Amino acid sequence: MAKGMKLNKADLKRLQNNIDKAISTSMQDTYNYYKKETPRKGGNARNKTKFNKSRNSINSNYDYAGRLDSGWSKQSPKGFTKPSLDFLEKTITKKFKRI
């Protein structure tokens, strides 16, 4: 710790709240990106992709999610998980730089 720098419980609580908020909003932004990257031909894949706020997780609840994610669709030849993870990393890095 830097000389002369003091942290109290209120400072740590505020920092923790900022970190939690950065993670939560980053996951919501990533969900929106993930859903946008999901192929939309019939709409089933997008409609069955859900965000679980309590677990901060994105779930693709349809049988052929793995196939689509492996690049089977011309609409998403790179899939959607890897691009979404890259997006999450960039988003959370930006937000943590502000904290």
MOKARA-V585276 format. One record per helix or strand of 2 or more residues. SS is the DSSP state (a for helix, b for strand). FROM is the first residue (numbers start at 1). TO is the last residue. If there is no record, write none. Layout:
SS;FROM;TO / SS;FROM;TO
//
This chain:
a;9;37 / a;44;47 / b;49;52 / b;57;60 / a;65;69 / a;74;76 / a;81;98
//
